[in-house]
Amino acid sequence: MNHVQNLKGKVLNGEFLSKEEALLLVNVPLEELCLAANEIRQCFCGNNFDICTIINGKSGRCSEDCKYCAQSSFYHTAINNYPLLDTNQILGQAKISERKGVLRYSIVTSGKKLNDDEVDKACESIKAIRKETGIAVCVSFGLLDEVQFKKIKEAGATRIHNNLETSRNYFPKICSTHSYDDKIKTITSAQRAGLNVCSGGIVGLGETMEDRIDMVLTIRELGIRSIPVNMLNPISGTPYEDNDKLSDEEMCRIVAIFRFLVPNASIRLAGGRGLLKDKGVKCFQSGANAAISADMLTTAGISIEQDMQLLEELGYKVVLWNG
């Protein structure tokens, strides 16, 4: 039986694949899988592409022990530490992104969660962005509660970001200072507050393809349609500094299988894209249809100008994806 064509037919017919069906795609020929995933992407999403930028709004001294993270206070890494940026700094970067054609801008902060005073300060920045630009605002402020999320929505943000990172089964191996259920609670609190959610994970932590599939199935169950896929960039000083980097081919297979599982989502290449030999081109032809452009939190990214040129060459149209 040709698993690729059979399962592609089911997806194009509007059916969701099961875990067992997704696992059948792990060892199928890569080129056929990627072509099928791209066909699914075109059917459900057209040539729409969601590109965003992020700002490291508060850096370092994080109380959490996530083993991949350069900002954790548990590890000794060469990063800058600073408190929550003021409105002028955050607004300035939003204006630059908008001038270059970016439609979404995310403020990301280190730490388990912002406290109430920090949330109020961040809301002032969100209000300023919404007043002085037309760019949409996303925030990643940690494990906030519903009351705090309502404040953020009232300030003008439309989306929050909170990665599951990996499967429920593998999560205890990468973090012990908060739980998978803490993340689920945060996501559902944001949804109750009326915010869209962006949630995905990091690949290359030592997890299996089954873990990756389990993560996406959980995301699908939560009704999330913006899924960042970060490729681990091993940072010196973290427990994962010696992890092997995933190959371009592995990344293509990952995003292709994700597309089969969530046909109508924006699958977003995020951190680590610069490690790919082609900067993500093949992934964008294998089911991925979104990206974070410019610099990441603690590592360099790919310039907005380069990405805009690439998207034009690939025939994509930059739009704001509000799913």
C-alpha positions, -999 to 999 in steps of 0.1 A, spaced: 0 0 0 12 35 -8 8 52 26 16 87 13 -10 88 -14 -36 70 7 -32 93 37 -30 124 15 -63 114 1 -79 111 35 -66 146 45 -78 162 13 -111 146 20 -113 165 52 -104 137 76 -79 140 105 -51 114 107 -46 94 138 -13 89 156 -9 54 141 -15 68 106 10 96 111 37 71 123 33 53 89 49 84 73 81 83 93 99 60 69 83 67 35 103 82 7 110 118 16 105 134 -18 70 119 -22 61 128 13 72 165 9 54 168 -25 22 155 -9 25 178 21 30 208 -2 -2 198 -21 -21 196 12 -7 231 21 -19 245 -12 -53 230 -8 -60 243 27 -39 274 29 -32 285 -7 0 305 -11 -6 326 21 24 331 43 25 345 78 58 362 87 64 377 121 93 393 140 101 391 177 118 413 203 136 400 234 116 422 257 132 410 289 164 389 289 180 363 311 179 355 348 151 330 342 140 309 372 132 279 350 156 251 342 147 243 305 178 225 293 178 241 259 176 277 270 205 302 271 184 325 294 181 300 323 198 312 355 208 275 361 234 277 333 264 298 325 259 313 290 272 345 273 240 365 270 229 400 281 206 402 311 182 432 313 147 440 328 116 446 307 123 472 280 105 505 280 78 514 255 100 535 232 124 506 226 96 481 220 76 505 198 107 514 178 114 478 167 77 474 159 79 504 135 110 490 118 93 456 112 61 473 98 81 495 74 97 463 60 64 446 54 60 425 85 24 422 97 29 406 131 52 415 160 57 396 192 71 407 225 89 378 243 101 379 279 122 356 300 111 341 333 83 319 344 58 348 341 56 385 343 43 399 375 13 422 376 34 454 375 53 441 345 20 431 328 7 467 333 39 481 319 38 457 289 2 467 282 13 503 278 37 492 252 10 472 234 -13 502 234 14 524 220 21 499 192 -16 496 183 -19 534 183 11 543 162 13 513 138 -10 489 120 10 458 130 -7 430 149 7 423 184 15 388 199 30 384 233 49 356 251 49 365 288 50 330 304 24 313 326 -1 340 331 -36 337 343 -69 346 327 -72 380 344 -38 390 331 -46 377 296 -78 398 296 -57 429 304 -34 420 275 -63 416 251 -79 449 262 -46 466 255 -47 454 219 -29 421 216 -46 394 196 -24 364 202 -3 348 228 26 324 223 33 295 247 52 265 234 44 230 246 81 223 235 77 186 232 53 157 241 39 152 275 59 121 279 93 137 271 87 171 288 100 160 323 134 153 306 138 189 295 123 209 324 115 203 361 105 237 373 70 238 357 48 211 342 31 202 310 -2 208 328 10 243 337 14 250 300 -20 236 291 -36 257 318 -20 288 305 -31 281 269 -67 274 279 -67 306 301 -56 327 271 -83 311 249 -110 319 275 -98 355 276 -105 356 238 -69 354 225 -56 333 197 -27 310 206 6 302 189 21 270 203 47 245 190 80 232 201 116 224 197 130 195 177 164 180 183 162 177 221 167 140 219 130 133 214 116 107 190 94 113 160 66 98 181 71 125 207 69 151 179 37 136 166 22 134 201 30 171 206 12 182 174 -18 160 183 -21 178 216 -19 211 198 -46 200 174 -68 190 203 -64 224 218 -76 240 185 -44 258 178 -36 268 142 -2 286 145 25 261 152 62 272 155 88 246 148 121 254 164 153 235 155 176 232 184 206 255 182 229 240 207 241 268 230 274 266 248 268 264 286 235 246 284 230 209 290 223 204 252 254 222 240 267 189 225 235 178 209 238 169 172 220 194 149 192 180 128 197 177 90 178 196 64 162 163 54 150 156 89 135 190 92 116 185 59 102 152 71 91 168 104 72 197 88 57 174 62 43 151 88 30 180 108 12 193 77 -5 159 73 -17 162 109 -28 199 108 -36 207 72 -52 241 79 -25 255 102 4 279 98 34 258 104 61 283 113 99 278 110 113 296 140 146 294 159 174 275 143 163 281 107 196 297 100 213 264 106 196 249 76 218 250 45 190 265 24 176 287 52 144 268 50 136 268 13 129 230 11 108 232 42 87 259 27 81 235 -2 73 206 22 44 220 42 57 250 62 40 283 54 51 307 81 83 320 97 99 342 123 122 366 105 151 387 117 169 379 150 157 353 175 159 358 213 196 352 218 208 341 183 210 358 149 183 351 124 177 358 87 170 394 76 135 405 67 148 417 33 162 383 25 130 365 36 108 388 16 128 382 -15 127 344 -9 89 344 -4 85 363 -37 107 338 -55 86 309 -40 53 325 -50 40 332 -15 19 361 -5 24 377 29 -8 378 49 -19 380 85 -31 345 96 -56 349 124 -64 312 130 
